[in-house]
Amino acid sequence: MTIAHTIEIDAPATNVFALYANPELWPIWDSETKAVGLPELRRGAAGWLEPREGPRAKIRVTEVLPNRSFTIEGQLPLCRMTFGHELTGNGQRTSATHWVAFSGPLAFLFRRLIGAGIDRTLPNTLAGLKRVSEEGGAVNAG
C-alpha cells in the first residue's frame, strides 16, 4: 500500500523543483522536517533527515529526474521507506504528488506504526510547498 497526496500549484515545475534541489531549505516548506544534512540532490547522495518528531534518519537519494521527480529511501529495522516526489505540469501550473511506500519483512508493522501519521501530515507538507512555490521562494532560494 502506498500513501499518496497531490496538490495543484500555480507555478512552473522548474520553480517547484528548485525547492527540492536545495535540501538544506526543505524545512522552509516542509513543516514536518526539522533539519536535513544532504550535500545535494543527486542520485546516490547520502545524508540524514531529522523529522519534527522522531529520531534523525539516514537517507539516500535513489532517483532524480530534474524538474520531474526524485525519490529518497530510508532504512528501518527490516523495512525500507521510500519517499517519492513527482511533478507534472503544463507550463505555469504544476501538479505535485508526494508518496510513501514501505517494503520488507516488517513493512506491515511500520506502515501501521507511522503510516497514519505520514498520511495525516503529507497534505500540510504539500500546502507548504505550494505556498513557497507560488510566492517565488524557489527562485529566491536558488
N, C-alpha and C positions, 0 to 999 in steps of 0.2 A: 504494500500500500504506500502510495506517495502522497504527501501532504503538499498542496499547491494553492497559491493565491495569485491573482492577476489584478493589475491596476492600469488605467489609461492615464498617460502623461502628455500634457501639451508642451512637448519639447522634442527635438530630434534625438534619435537613438545615439548619435555621436555625443551629445551633451550628457545623456544619462550614463553612457559607458565611461565617460571621463570621470565620473564619480566612482565607478567601480575600479577604474585603473589606478586610483590613489588609495591603497588600503589603509594608510595611516589616517585618512579622513573619513573612513566608514562610520565612526561614532557620531559624526555630524548629522548624518541622515538616518542611521540605524540606532534607535534608542535602546535596542537590546544588546548592543556591542559597547563595552566599556573601553577597550583598547585593542589594538592589533599590532603585531610585530611581524610584518611580511614585507620583505625587501621590495618586491614588485609583483605585479600581476602578470606572470608568465608561466607557461606550463612547466611543472617540475619545481617551482619555487616552494619553499617550505618555511613555516614560521609558526606563530601562535595567535590565538584569538582569545580574549577574555570577555566572556558574556557578562551582562549586567548582573545576573545571578548565576552562581556556579563557578567551578574552577577553570583556570586557564587551560585551553586545549591546544594540542599540536594540530596544525592544519597543513595541507599540501594542495597546491593548485594542480588539477588533473587535466584541464582543458581550457583554452582561451581562443575564442573567435572574435577578434576585435569588432566592436560596435554591434555584436550579435549575442554573445553568451560567454559565460565562464562557469566552471564547476570546481568546487573545493571538497576535499574529503577530510574527515576527522575520524580518529580511531577511538573506540570504546572497547572495554573488555569483550572479546569475541563478537564484535559488532562494528560495522563501518557506517558512518553517517555521511551521506553525500548531499551537498547543498548546490542546487543549480540556480542560475540567474539567466533568464532568456529575454531578449528584446526583439520585437517585430515592429515595424512601423511603415509609414507612408510619407516620410519626409519630415513634417512638422509635428506629427503625433506618434507616440510610441506606446506599445503595449508591453508592460514589464511583468514577467511571471517569475516568481521565486518558488522553488520546490525543495523538499527534503525527502530523502528515501533512506531507509535502514536496511542493511543486509548483513548476513552472517548468522551463526548459530543462536545468538542472543538478541537478534533483531526484534523479535516479538516483545521481549521484555523492555528494551529501551524505547520502542515505539509507544508502549503503554506508559512508561515512566516519564518520558519527556516529550513525546509526540503531541500530546494535547496542549502543552504549554507553547510549543512551537506553532501549532495550528492557531492558537489564540493570539500570538504576538506578530505573526507574519503580516497581517493587514496594517499594523502600526509601522512596521519597517517599510512597507511599500508606500504608505502615506508620507513618511519622511523623505523617501526617495523622490516621490512626486513633487513635494513642496520645494526641496532644494533644487531639483532639476528645472522646475518652472520658474524659480527665482534667478536662474542663471548661475547657480552655485557651481555647476560642473565647469563652466568656462572660467570662473574666478578661482576655483580650486587648482586648476591645471597650471 
